Amino acid sequence: RTVVPPIRTFSLIEYPDKHLLISTSNGLMEYVEGKGSADIKTDIDFSSMRIFDMKTDDDLLILATNGNGIYILKDKKLYQHLSVTNGLSDNNCKKMCTSGDTIYVSTDNGLNILVKQNHLWNISEIITVKNGLLSNTVNDAAISDGKIYLATEKGLSIINQSTLSRDKFVGRVYVTEIITDSLHSVADTG
């Protein structure tokens, strides 16, 4: 039995070569069986952030943080950062579920769907109560048989993957008339 110094931990992942990467209250730590643990230094200071989930994508490390969005690292350096400033629905990211070139990110403001395009992760869609969720507070997600199962604070929501639209309508919209109460007004065509 090996004992690691007692410290609060939030998530862990095997990364790379059977090393364990551990998110702690002091930042990121690497644990190697038989050699012990050591802090990992990156160009981002994670010592005051809580990393609730970690995934890998080839040579990328994807970190879901509580309050700072998603950090994507390559060789311990920042590769990409997703937050509310560039489209993420919430910076409080909880869990991530991966399926091919898609990542489903559970947040306090819905499920964010990220797709990989040209080696970068982009937000393709955000699923909320407007799409039928019981609550916008999504705690976890799982995929099975073409369905996305979402653990929300008000119960389990189930969405068919096939109903998610990847392409948004980008054409022009013309308002031709506006109806309010009983007044019918035609828009000026000039």
C-alpha positions as CSV (number, residue, x, y, z in Angstrom):
1,R,0.0,0.0,0.0
2,T,1.3,3.4,-1.0
3,V,0.3,6.5,0.9
4,V,0.1,9.9,-0.8
5,P,0.2,12.9,1.5
6,P,-3.4,13.7,2.6
7,I,-4.8,16.5,0.4
8,R,-8.3,17.2,-0.9
9,T,-8.7,15.8,-4.4
10,F,-11.4,16.5,-7.1
11,S,-10.6,14.3,-10.1
12,L,-8.0,12.1,-11.6
13,I,-7.0,10.6,-15.0
14,E,-4.4,8.3,-16.3
15,Y,-2.0,10.4,-18.3
16,P,0.5,9.4,-20.0
17,D,2.3,6.1,-19.5
18,K,0.3,5.0,-16.5
19,H,1.0,8.2,-14.6
20,L,-2.0,9.5,-12.7
21,L,-2.8,13.2,-13.0
22,I,-4.7,14.4,-9.9
23,S,-6.6,17.6,-9.4
24,T,-6.0,18.8,-5.8
25,S,-6.8,21.8,-3.7
26,N,-3.3,22.9,-4.4
27,G,-3.4,22.5,-8.2
28,L,-2.3,19.6,-10.4
29,M,-0.2,16.7,-9.1
30,E,1.3,13.7,-10.8
31,Y,1.5,10.3,-9.1
32,V,3.7,7.5,-10.4
33,E,3.4,4.1,-8.7
34,G,6.6,3.4,-6.8
35,K,8.0,6.9,-7.2
36,G,5.4,9.0,-5.3
37,S,3.8,12.3,-6.2
38,A,5.0,15.7,-7.4
39,D,3.3,19.0,-8.3
40,I,2.9,19.7,-12.0
41,K,3.9,23.1,-13.2
42,T,2.1,24.6,-16.2
43,D,1.9,28.1,-17.6
44,I,-1.5,28.4,-15.9
45,D,-1.6,28.6,-12.1
46,F,-4.2,26.1,-11.1
47,S,-3.5,26.3,-7.4
48,S,-6.6,28.3,-6.6
49,M,-8.9,26.6,-9.2
50,R,-11.0,23.5,-8.7
51,I,-10.7,21.1,-11.6
52,F,-13.7,18.8,-11.5
53,D,-13.0,16.7,-14.5
54,M,-10.2,15.9,-16.9
55,K,-10.1,14.2,-20.3
56,T,-7.5,13.6,-22.9
57,D,-7.6,14.0,-26.7
58,D,-4.5,12.7,-28.4
59,D,-1.8,15.0,-27.0
60,L,-4.2,17.5,-25.4
61,L,-5.3,17.6,-21.8
62,I,-8.9,19.1,-21.3
63,L,-9.7,20.4,-17.8
64,A,-13.2,21.4,-16.7
65,T,-12.9,24.0,-13.9
66,N,-15.3,25.4,-11.4
67,G,-15.5,29.1,-12.2
68,N,-13.0,29.4,-14.9
69,G,-14.4,27.4,-17.9
70,I,-12.4,24.9,-19.8
71,Y,-8.6,24.8,-20.2
72,I,-7.0,22.8,-22.9
73,L,-3.3,22.2,-22.5
74,K,-0.7,20.8,-24.8
75,D,2.8,20.0,-23.4
76,K,1.8,21.7,-20.1
77,K,1.1,25.0,-22.0
78,L,-2.2,26.7,-22.7
79,Y,-3.5,25.6,-26.1
80,Q,-7.1,26.9,-25.8
81,H,-9.4,28.4,-23.2
82,L,-13.2,28.3,-23.4
83,S,-15.3,30.5,-21.2
84,V,-18.4,32.6,-21.2
85,T,-16.4,35.3,-23.1
86,N,-16.2,33.1,-26.1
87,G,-19.6,31.3,-26.0
88,L,-19.6,28.8,-23.1
89,S,-22.9,29.0,-21.2
90,D,-21.3,29.0,-17.8
91,N,-17.8,29.0,-16.3
92,N,-18.8,26.5,-13.7
93,C,-18.0,23.3,-15.5
94,K,-18.7,20.0,-13.7
95,K,-18.3,16.8,-15.7
96,M,-17.4,16.0,-19.3
97,C,-18.5,13.1,-21.5
98,T,-16.7,12.4,-24.7
99,S,-17.9,10.6,-27.9
100,G,-15.6,10.8,-30.9
101,D,-14.9,14.4,-31.8
102,T,-17.6,15.7,-29.4
103,I,-17.4,16.6,-25.8
104,Y,-20.5,17.2,-23.7
105,V,-19.8,19.6,-20.8
106,S,-22.2,19.7,-17.8
107,T,-22.5,23.2,-16.3
108,D,-24.8,25.2,-14.0
109,N,-26.4,26.8,-17.1
110,G,-27.1,23.8,-19.4
111,L,-25.2,21.2,-21.4
112,N,-22.5,22.6,-23.7
113,I,-21.7,20.5,-26.8
114,L,-18.1,21.0,-28.1
115,V,-17.0,19.7,-31.5
116,K,-13.4,19.5,-32.8
117,Q,-12.8,21.4,-36.0
118,N,-9.3,22.1,-37.4
119,H,-7.6,20.9,-34.2
120,L,-9.6,23.3,-32.0
121,W,-12.6,22.7,-29.8
122,N,-15.7,24.9,-30.6
123,I,-19.1,25.3,-28.9
124,S,-21.6,24.0,-31.4
125,E,-24.8,24.0,-29.2
126,I,-26.0,24.6,-25.7
127,I,-28.9,22.5,-24.4
128,T,-31.1,24.1,-21.7
129,V,-34.7,24.0,-20.4
130,K,-35.7,25.6,-23.8
131,N,-34.7,22.2,-25.4
132,G,-36.6,20.2,-22.8
133,L,-34.2,19.7,-19.9
134,L,-35.8,19.5,-16.5
135,S,-33.3,22.0,-15.2
136,N,-30.4,24.1,-16.5
137,T,-28.2,22.8,-13.6
138,V,-26.6,19.7,-15.3
139,N,-24.4,17.7,-12.9
140,D,-23.3,14.9,-15.2
141,A,-23.9,13.3,-18.7
142,A,-23.6,9.8,-20.2
143,I,-24.2,8.5,-23.7
144,S,-25.7,5.1,-24.5
145,D,-27.4,3.8,-27.7
146,G,-27.8,7.2,-29.3
147,K,-29.2,8.9,-26.3
148,I,-27.7,11.5,-23.9
149,Y,-28.6,11.0,-20.3
150,L,-28.3,14.1,-18.2
151,A,-28.4,14.2,-14.4
152,T,-30.0,17.5,-13.5
153,E,-31.0,18.9,-10.1
154,K,-34.6,18.2,-10.9
155,G,-34.2,14.7,-12.3
156,L,-33.0,12.7,-15.3
157,S,-33.4,14.2,-18.7
158,I,-32.9,12.1,-21.8
159,I,-32.2,13.5,-25.3
160,N,-31.8,11.7,-28.6
161,Q,-28.5,12.6,-30.2
162,S,-30.1,12.5,-33.6
163,T,-32.3,15.5,-32.7
164,L,-29.4,17.8,-31.9
165,S,-28.7,20.2,-34.7
166,R,-25.1,20.9,-35.6
167,D,-25.8,23.5,-38.3
168,K,-27.6,26.8,-37.4
169,F,-29.7,28.7,-39.8
170,V,-27.6,31.6,-41.1
171,G,-29.8,33.1,-43.8
172,R,-31.5,36.5,-43.6
173,V,-34.8,36.8,-41.7
174,Y,-37.4,39.3,-43.0
175,V,-40.2,40.5,-40.7
176,T,-43.2,41.1,-42.9
177,E,-45.8,41.8,-40.3
178,I,-46.3,42.3,-36.6
179,I,-49.4,41.3,-34.7
180,T,-50.0,42.7,-31.2
181,D,-53.3,42.0,-29.4
182,S,-55.8,42.7,-32.1
183,L,-53.9,45.4,-34.0
184,H,-52.6,44.1,-37.4
185,S,-49.7,46.3,-38.8
186,V,-48.0,45.6,-42.1
187,A,-44.2,46.4,-42.3
188,D,-43.1,49.2,-44.6
189,T,-41.6,47.6,-47.7
190,G,-39.5,50.7,-48.6
